[in-house]
Amino acid sequence: MHRQSVARLTRQCQGLPLVELPPPYLAPSLHFSLIRSPVQCSSFSSTAVVAGRGRDLNKTRGVSAIHRTGPRFKLGVSKYPLPKPVSPAAIEKREATPDHGLWGFFPRDRSALSTPEYDIAYGRSWSIQELREKSWEDLHCLWWVCVKERNRIATSNFERQRLKAGYGEWEASERDRTIRVTQNGIKHVLRERWYAWEDAKRLYKNGYRPQDEDNQE
């Protein structure tokens, strides 16, 4: 309710009991004024600012994504020139790198999808006894060869699902299973060497020296 209206009604309703006043939900300001003070002292008003009076300090007023209206004031980015898109025909073509590392995610013929004949042509997995004879550097290299091959299989599976080819899943899964057996064998051998290293450190800490046995012989 407007401030002048509240003041006028307050003067007219002086001396009337509260039961004769309008309901509070119709005139809450009138009840508040009669209870607390005969005249409203606050200059607060919920009415909108009259158009043309004062300065509009809301810089985002009038911006609407629904009505496609932009801001009335220039933003900070407006003074900088925005880059313009370039057509694909104007882009300079670059020569492909034949030995790029990303080619490792594709078969040798660099096709996006490997054939079932290519995936099924593989040997057996490495046995634990064979891996025990390998050095640390050989095991490290073999591990990352397995990781590279599994990445290639995952790339082909993703492309196969995208194209909904409907073939090659069994051959790729069998090849991936054989590679995982080799990786499990590598972890088994490294775990054995770790335990052997821990046992050797414990024996040395307890005073055991291999050269003492050689002297006794």
N, C-alpha and C positions, 0 to 999 in steps of 0.2 A: 504494500500500500504506500502511496506517495506520502512524503513528509507533511505537506500542507494539509492533506486530507486527514491525516492522523491528528494533527493539531486542532483542526476544526471540530472533529468528532469528540476530541477530548474536552474541549470547552463546552460542547452541548451536553455531554454526558456527566458533567460535574454533579455530584450529589446523588447520582442514581446507584442503586445497589447492583452488584455484579450479576445478579440473576436476570436483570432486565437488559443487559448488554447482549450484543450478538454473540453467537458461539465463538469459542477461541479459535477454532480452525478456519473461521471466516475472517476474523480480525484479530490475529495474535498481537499485532503491534499496539492495538487499542487497550487490550488487557494488560500488557506489559507496562504501558505508559501510566495507566491508572493505579497500578499496584506500586511501581517503583517511583515514578515521578509524574507530575501533572503534565509536563511537556517533554517531548523527546529531545534529548540533548545531543545525541549522536548525529553526525552529518552523513551517515552511511545511507546509501540508496542502492537498491537492486535494479533500478531502471538502466537501460542502455544509454550510452553516451549519444547525445544528439549529433546527427551527421553534420559535419562541417565545424563543430565546436571543438577546439583543442587540437592536439596532435596525436595521431594514432601511433602508439609506440610498439604495436604488435607487427613485427616485420613479416610474420608468416600469415597474416590475415589475407584471405583470398586465395590461398594455395589449396587446391583440391585435385586429388588424383582421379576423382569420379568425373568432374566437369572439365578436366584438362586445362585448368587455369594455373598459370605460373605466378611467382612472387611479383609484387609490385616494386620491390627494391632489388637492385643488383647485388648479387652475392659476391663473396670474396674470390670465387673462382672465375667470375665472368670476365675479368680483365686479362686472363691468360688464354691464349689460343688453344682450342681443343684439337687433338690430332684427328685427321680425317682418314677414314678407312681406305685401304689400297685394294684395288681389284687383283684377283689371283693372276691375271694375265700380265700385270705390270711387275710382279715379284720376280726377281732374278732367280733362275733355277740353279741349284747347287748340285754338284756331282756327288754321288753316293760314295761313302767310304767303304772300300771292299773289306777291310779288316776291322770294322767297328765292333765293339764288344756286344752291342745289342743284337747282332746277328746270331749270337749264341742261343737266343730264345726261339730260333726257328730251325727247321731241318737244314740239311746241307744244301739242298736245292733252293733254300730261302723262300719256300712257299709258306703261306700263312697257316695252312692246315696240312698236317702230316697224314700220309696214307696208312691204312692198316698193314700193308706189306712192309713199310718202313718201320713201324712200331714193333712188329712181331719178329723182325730180324735182329735178335740180340742173343748173347750167350748166357751162361749161368752166372750166378752171384759168386763173389769171392768167399772162400771158406775161411774159418777162423785160423786154421793151421797155416794157410797161405799168408794171412794178414799178420801173423805173429813174426814172420820172417822179414817184414817190411820195416824200414826205418821210420823215424818220426816225420821226416820230410816227405817220404813216399805216402804215408797215411794221410798227411795233410793235403797233398795234391789229389789223392784219390777221393777224399771226402768232398772237395770242391768240384771235382768232375761230376760226382753224383748229384750235388746240389744244382749244378748247371743243367744236367740232363732232366732233373725233375722240374726245373723251371720251364724247360722247353716243352715237356709233356703238359704242364699246366696251361701254357699258352695255347697249345693245340686244342686242349679240352675246352678252354674258354671260347675259342673261335668255332669249335664244333657245336657248342651250345647256342652260340649266337646265330649260326646259319641253320640250326636244326637239321644237321646232316643225317643223323640217325644211324651212323655207322662209326666203327673205330673205337668205341668206348672200352670194349673188352680187351683189345690188343694194348691200348694205352695203359689200362689199369694193371695188366699183367707185367708190363715192362716197369711200371712204377713200383710194383710189389717186389720185383727182383732187385731194384736199386735200393729199396728200403732194407732188404735183408743184408746187403753189403754195408750199409751205413750202421745197422745194428751190430754187425761183426766188428767194424772199426771201433765203435764205442766199447764193445766188450774187451778188445785187445788193449785199448787205452786204460780201461778200468783195471785190468790185470797188472799193467805196468805201474799204475799209480799205487796199488796195494803192495807190489814188490818194492817200490821205492820207499814206502812208509815202513815196511818191515826192515829194510836195510838201514834206515836212519835209526830205528829203535835198537837194532843190534849194535850199531856203532856207538850209540849213546850209552849202552850197557857195558861197553868195554871190549866188544868183540872186534878182532883184527884178523883179516884173512892171511896176512903174512905170518902170523904166529903158527898157524897150521903147517905152512910150508917149512918153517924152521924145525918143527917137530919131526917132519918126515926126513 
